[in-house]
Amino acid sequence: MATPGTPRVLRAMNDRAALDLLLEHGPLSRTRIGKLTGLSKPTASQLLARLEAAGLVVATGTTEGRPGPNAQLYAINARAAFAAGLDVTPQRIRAAVADITGSTVGEFVVPKPGRRADGVVRQVTEALDGAAKAAGITRADVHRLVIGTPGAFDPSTGRLRYAAHLPGWHSPTLLDELAAALPMPVEYENDVNLVAVAEQRLGAARGHEDFVLLWNEEGLGAALVIGGRLHRGFTGGAGEVGFMPVPGTPLVRQVSKANSGGFQELAGAQTVRRLARELGIPGIGNGTHVEVATELLTRAAAEESAPLRTLLDTFGTGLATGIAAMVAVIDPELVVLSGEVILAGGEPLRERVHAELAELAASRPRLVIGDVREQPVLRGALESALASTRDEVFDTTLR
């Protein structure tokens, strides 16, 4: 193995720096790469020749329309590698494939995941194959796959925990069966953790090393990022805050069987429907808890009627109660609010949570609404898969 500081290692470091710049800025000329990296023109030329020979960089157009002679532009070879992500819910499996630049090039949805392990394997491969076909590649061309699910796979047993509502995914042999069916490395991650990855890479948590993300859709969950890394806990259950006992609700016992807990009962989507009925708000609707909560909170954020203001205030207090407990333990720099239910309340809801948190918590983290709104779990899965793929593919010069 090469010793740090040798020409080979320095070349590899320069190569990776140039590739990262091309990912960040898009096509660049040799001169521009030299300026951004501090390399001389001859060294930048050698670097680009090396990367082009390795299939990582391609020449793409020139600097036409700018003062001076036209210069050749270079860009990442988008087809150097592909990564994939899956977002699994009780309603469907959504798959996407991204090229190495991060552009999504294929998607596919399989409805109603199977209730048995063999059905899960079949539907996972069907979703991946569908996305790969849409991208113009095959399953074998995918370098890495990240699968996001509710709950978490216990690292000691390999079984899915904290997700009783996802039938078919609890077999003790499921991970082995998926490994046998899929030709690439596969990683499994909690869905809310992946939303945090998306926000840290692309959204409201960029540049933050310590933050909490609170997610509110079909269930309440949180992701904890400490020192720049996800904290998953001993069994993978860190962030399952829906089970957290909080003031304002009766104690929920045997929370795993109930698939609920104090914070879920206080500030989950189902609470919005109940509050609306108690306040006599008309037009509640007959949709799912999430659909009804989203509609009511959208109205509450836009209208000024007393019952809707009370609904927003009460729901905001419930959210702040649980967040205050998390803040007391973790003391994060930032709290990111996300998920359909919270996003429906928008800035008016955030303001109420912020005001309540100032009264309930000793520390004062910044409170923001998440920026990644379009399929955040899937985007996080792709970002996670891409990070590992780039490390493996871009660092070929170290081999």
Secondary structure, 3 states (H helix, E strand, C coil): CCCCCCHHHHHHHHHHHHHHHHHHHCCEEHHHHHHHHCCCHHHHHHHHHHHHHCCCEEEEEECCCCCCCCCEEEEECHHHCEEEEEEECCCEEEEEEEECCCCEEEEEEEECCCCCHHHHHHHHHHHHHHHHHHCCCCHHHEEEEEEEECCEECCCCCCEECCCCCCCCCCCCHHHHHHHHCCCCEEEEEHHHHHHHHHHHHCCCCCCCCEEEEEECCCEEEEEEECCEECCCCCCCCCCHHHCCCCCCCCCCCHHHHCCCHHHHHHCHHHHHHHHHHCCCCCCCCCCHHHHHHHHHHHHHHCCCHHHHHHHHHHHHHHHHHHHHHHHHHCCCEEEEECHHHHHHHHHHHHHHHHHHHHHCCCCCEEEECCCCCCHHHHHHHHHHHHHHHHHHHHHHHC
